[in-house]
Amino acid sequence: SGGAAWRARPRAGGWNRALPSPARVEPTMPRGRAALLALGALLACGLLLLPPAARRHVPARLPANATVRAGVAWVGRRPDVLLLHGQAFSSGTWQALGTLALLAAEGHRAVAIDLPGRSESAGAVARGRGRAAFLRHVVQRLGLRRPVLVSPSMSGRFALPFLLAHGRQLAGFVPIAPVGTREYGAVQYQQVQTPTLILYGDRDTGLGQQALQSLRHLPKHRVVVLPGAGHACYMDKPEDFHRALLGFLGQLQ
């Protein structure tokens, strides 16, 4: 079965999403009521072209003032995947690495977003609960169904509060040497029942091993260490990373 891959980033208070697809719709949604109605008509036309099983996976409502670039493909029954990024990277990293295309080919709907704080993103998100609320809003607006959350490095500031507060909304969690793990105690981690793949490179002797000491308290976890890889292990060893990720996703089905 096929899948869909998306790139999304907040831009001027909204979202930009992209998926390579033979058929592409590029609506713009400004503040004006007329433009909003026009976008609704375009989306409605696009939904009519989809099979019934796929229609329910396309979000009917989008944030106001959003610029949207959307591509539609058949969505399989495999888990959705939401990919975050590290400090030096962006949603485009997962596209350039081939991760989005690979996941789509395997039948997953894959979404990569730019987190607030980057130059491409608009505004700032409050700490702790605000960041968890931000990811919850993303999941709801994009119509993701219990996605697997992939969280490298800096994105742990968003992913960990969301995991601890809304772990039941995730089918799986893939932390890749995330920051912020020591801000939570063992008891908090032990209450999370989300299947977790802890990933890091064996050359990441700092943050990778530090994160492991906290994340090992998650009850349903397994650990994969990528040999010859540093902190951004998915960049150093993309084939090994993809193999580990797909293996974990396969166990969730």
N, C-alpha and C positions, 0 to 999 in steps of 0.2 A: 504494500500500500504506500501511497505517497504522503507527503506532508507539506508543511508550509514554513517558511523562514521569514522573520521580520527583523528589521532594525527600527528602533524607536528612540527618539530623543525629545525631551522637552524643548520647545523653541518658542520664545515669546509667549510663555504661559501655556503652551499646548504640546502636542506630540507630533513627531515625524516618524512614520513607519514605512519600511520598504521591504519588498520581497521580490527577488527575480521571478518573473512570470511572463509568459507570452502575452497575456492580457493584463493591462495595467490601467488603473483608474487613479487620477491625481486630482481629487477635489480639494478646494481651499475653503476653510470655515472661518470667516471673519466675524465681527460682532453683529453685523447687520442681520436682521430677521430674514430678509429675502435670500441672502447667501446661505443661511442655515437651512432654509427650506429646500434650496437647490441641492445642497449636499445630501439631505435626506432622500431626495428623489434619486440622485445618482446611486447612493448606497442601496436603495430599494431595488433599482434595476439590476445592480450587481448580484444581489441576493437571489433574484429570480432565476439567474443563470446557474445557481449552485444546486447540487443534489440536496434532498431534504436533510440527510445526515450531516452535511457540512454546514448548512445554514445556521444552525444554532451556535456554531463556534465563532461566527463573525460578530463582533460587538455592534449592537444596533445604535448605541449612543456613545459619543466621544466627548472629550473635554471641550469646553467653549474656547474660542479663539485658537483653534488647533489648525496647523497645516499638516495635511495627511497625504502621504504617498503610499498607496496600498496595492498589493498584489494578492490575488486569491488563488489558492490551490486546494486540492482535495486534502482534507484533514483526516488522518487515520485515528485509530483508537489507542495508540500508544501515548504515554504521558507527555504533556506539554512541558517545555523547558524554558525557563527564564534565566538569561545570562546577564550577570552584572560585570563590572570591570574594575581593574586596579587603578591606582593613582596616575600612572604614566600612560594609561591606555583608554580606550573608548569602546563603544558598541562596534565600531568598524574593525576592531581587532578580531572579533569572532568571525566577521565576514571574510577578512583577509586570510585568516588561518584556515578557512574552509569548514569551520565548525557548524555554521548555520546550514550550509548546503548539505553537509554530511547528515545532520540530524533530520533535515527535511527528507532526504533520500531514504532514511530509515523509518519514515512514517510519523515523525514527531512534528508538532508545531513548535518551532523554536523562535524565541523573541529575545533580542539583545537591546538593552536600553542604555542611554547615557544618564548617569546619575547627576542630580543637582550639584552644582559646584564647579562643573566644567564650563569652559567658555561657550560651549554649544548649548548649555542648559540655562534655564531662566530661574532666577530667584534662589533662595536658600531654604533648607528644610531644618526645622528644629531638631535638636538631639533626641536620642532615646525614642520616646513614644512617637514623636513627629516623624522620624525616619521609618518606623514600623508602619505608621499610618500611610506614609507615602507609598511603600511597596504594596500595601493592601489595596490602595487606590489603583495602582498600576494593574494588579492582578484582576480586579473587578472590571476596570475600564477596557482592558484588552480581552476580556472574556476567557481568561485562562482557567482551566479546570484542574485544580490541585496540581500545580506544576512542580517540577523538580527545579530547585533553586541552586544555581551555580554561582559561588561567591569567592572570587580571589581577592586577597590582600585588603586594600582600603575599603572595599565594599562590605567587609564584615561589620562596619559601623551601621549599615542598613540591614544586612541579612540576619545578624544575631538577635537584635531586638525583635525582628519579625518572627524568627524561629521560636523564640521563647514565648512570645505572646500569641502567635497564630500558627504554631507548628502543625496543627491538625489540618490546616488548609494546604499543606505541602505533601506531595507524594514521595518526595525525597529531598535530600540536602547534600550538596557537594561543596564543602569548604576547601579552598586552596590557600593554605597559609594565611587565613584572614586576620586582620587586626582586631583588637578589642576583646579577645577571648577571656582575658584575665579580669575583665570588669564584672564577670558573673561567677557565682559560686557553683560548687559541685552539685549541690542540691537542686539548683535551678536546671542544670543540664540533665540531671537524672530524671526529671519530670517530662522530658521530651521523648516522644515515641516515634519520631520521624526517622525512617531509614536514612543512614548517613554514610557517605563515602568521603573519608578524610584523605586528601591528596596533597603531596608536597614533594619537592625534589631533594635528593640526598645531599646536595650541595648547599641547601638552604638551612644552615646550621643555627640560624637565629630564629626568625619568626615561624618557620615551618615546625620546628620542634617545640617551640614555645606554645604554639596553638594546639599542638597535639596533647600537651599536658592537661589542658582544659577540656578539649573536645572528646578525650577518651572517656569522659564521664557520661557521654550520651549512650544510652542503653543499647541502641540498635546501630552500631557503627562497625565499619571495617576500614582498614588503613592500607593505602597503596603508596609506596615510595618510588618515585621515578629515578632510576640511576642516571647519573651524569647530568642532572637538571638542577638549576638554581631556583631562585624565588619564583620567577615566572616560568614554572616548569612546563606549562602548556605551550609556551613559545620555544623553549629549548628542545623539548621532545614531543612534538605535536602528535606523531603517530602513536606513541605510547599513551599519551593523554587521552586521545580519542578512543583507543582500545579499552582503557580502563573505564571511561565514561559510558561507552556503549554497553560494556559488560554489566555495569551497575544498573543502567536503565533496563536492560533485558531481564534482570532479576526482579524488577518491580512490576512486570507485566503479568 
